[in-house]
């Protein structure tokens, strides 16, 4: 959630953010009305309770008709208190429900618009020119014996797959390389749960506009995570952290599950858009005033990983209408995919400011020892999708694939992956 004080003290900033996201700005006036009603109900209930308390002190001292009158007044006050408390609870619940639907405020520098209105911050490397007609990643993987889509569909349905042989090695190698880099930079490695409770999923902001993407286990009232950001955000829920020595940084390794609702017919070939994949995700708790600098550091670590797989990429500043509910600002790194002749997202890093931590009650003590809401950030270090960029950019004319030098120690020292049967 955003800070309620921002809603009261600067509602125009909230309206502007809603407009930038392409969301209903009328919700701001509804919230202001509900907040006013809620605060009036609280004040009225407090006043009646105070009168009830004062009256309670008089009754034992009274007698006769005076006492009977006071008792009658007390009975009437009791009924009024119940009515006032009911109004307080109802107005508070209405406000809370609507307030939790409000997304985070967008960064003033984020480009305004939808999915295609991002700003390109920089290009690294030139688009790969192969000098022959390139094979796409699926053709390469099948030639290398790296994937079995047919049996994946037989066992689990469309958009599931088996990574086999060097395919499995590539994924494990990538993720281990990501963990190694995370360790070098002071992250604590974590293998996180795949199932979380509803309050944790809701706390991270994934049960709002993007709830259709989430797998729900209704019999158990649990959710399958689409990123280890979710369990890592919940890791310190209802805690007060010690951030005196700097940010808390975690690197979560997890399987991720996404329904990909509404994406039928889009990227259905191969492993670009699938229902299950593995990922190493950076997650950080820090002081709000340090969040922007930490966001730049996360982007730097992502670029460090991309340099290791030697692919051309660009960095974009995601447009406001394409931000997730909890994101204040988001940078994506997109790698060049030769057969598509375009850039495709490999990493994403978001500054969620205090939005998630406020919902999950994650705090820290300031220099005066007073609890304050922490800020959270996240960023991708490697995913299954990276295999697509590696294979397509490093393919050779005969269907072999050169392994990037930094990755070789993590795949058994292999320098070239050769098609099976050769």
Residue, then its C-alpha position, 0 to 999 in steps of 0.5 A: x500500500x502507499x502511505x495513507x498520509x500521501x492520499x490525505x496530504x497530496x491527493x493530486x500526486x495519487x491522481x497523477x500516478x493513476x492517470x500515468x498508469x491508465x487507471x481510474x483516478x476517480x478512486x482517489x475521491x472515493x477513498x478520500x470520502x471513505x477516509x473522512x467517513x471512517x475518521x468521523x466514525x472513529x471520533x464519534x465512537x471514541x466520544x461515546x465510549x468516553x461518555x460511557x466511561x464517565x457515566x460508569x463512574x457516577x452510577x455506583x455513587x447514585x441511588x433511587x431515581x437518580x440511579x435509575x435515570x443513569x442506568x437508563x442513560x447508560x443503556x441508551x449509550x451502550x446501544x449508541x456505542x454499538x451502532x457507532x462501532x459498527x459504523x466504524x468497522x464498516x467504514x474502515x473495512x470499506x476503506x481498507x478494501x478499496x485502498x488495497x487496490x490502489x497501485x504504487x505511485x509511479x516514479x516521476x521519471x518513468x515514461x508515460x504510456x503502455x507496453x510499447x512506450x518504454x524509453x531505451x536507456x542504452x544498447x550494449x553490443x550490436x545485434x548478432x549477424x550470423x552470416x547464415x540463416x539462423x535456427x530458432x532456439x527450439x530447432x537448436x535444442x531439439x538438435x542438441x537433445x536439450x528439450x522434449x516438448x512432445x513428452x512435456x505436453x503428454x505429461x502436463x499439457x501445452x507449454x510444459x516441457x522436459x529439459x534433457x541432457x545439455x538443456x538441463x545442464x545449461x539451466x543448472x549451469x546458468x543458475x549456479x553461475x547466478x548464485x556464485x555471482x550473488x555470493x560474491x556480492x554479499x547476497x544470502x542464497x535461499x531455496x524458497x517455498x513454491x507455495x505461499x499463503x493468501x496473505x503473503x501473495x496479496x501482500x506482494x501485490x500479485x492478487x490485484x490486476x495480475x491475479x489471473x496469472x497466479x495458480x491457486x490451490x483452492x483445496x488448501x487455500x495456497x498459491x503457487x509462486x510465479x517468482x521467489x520475490x513472493x516468499x522472500x517478501x514474506x520472509x520478514x513479514x511482521x518483523x522489525x529488521x536491523x538495517x544499521x549495517x546496510x541492506x539485507x540481500x537475498x538470492x532466491x532459487x525457485x521454480x516459478x509457475x504462471x498461468x499465462x492467461x490471455x497469451x494464447x497464440x503468443x510465443x507458444x513455440x519453444x520455451x519463451x512463454x511457458x507455465x513453469x521455469x526456474x529462476x534466481x531472483x535478487x530481493x532486497x530490504x533497505x531504508x526508503x532513502x537508499x532504495x533508488x541507489x540500490x535499484x541502480x546496483x541491482x541493474x548493474x548486477x543484472x548487466x554483469x550477468x548478461x556480460x557473462x553470456x556475451x549477448x547483445x542487449x538493451x536496457x529499457x525504462x518500463x512505461x507507467x502503464x506496463x508496471x506491476x501493481x507494486x512497482x514504483x519504477x522498473x528497468x528491463x534488460x532485453x537480449x537480441x534474438x536473431x530469429x525474431x530480429x528483436x529484443x526480448x526481456x531476460x531480466x527485470x528489476x523493480x523498486x517497490x519502495x514501501x508498498x510491499x513492506x507496508x502490506x506485510x508489516x516489515x519495519x526497521x528502526x531508525x536512528x532514534x529507535x523508532x520503527x519505520x516501514x522498510x523498502x523492498x526491491x527485486x531483480x532477476x539474475x537468471x532464468x530458463x529463458x536465458x537459454x534462448x538468447x545463448x543458443x540463438x546468439x552463439x549458434x554455428x552453421x552446423x547447429x552446434x553452439x559455442x558456450x560463452x567462456x564464463x559459463x563453461x566451468x558451470x557446464x562441465x568445461x564444455x566449449x561447444x555443444x554439438x548436435x546428438x549423433x555427431 
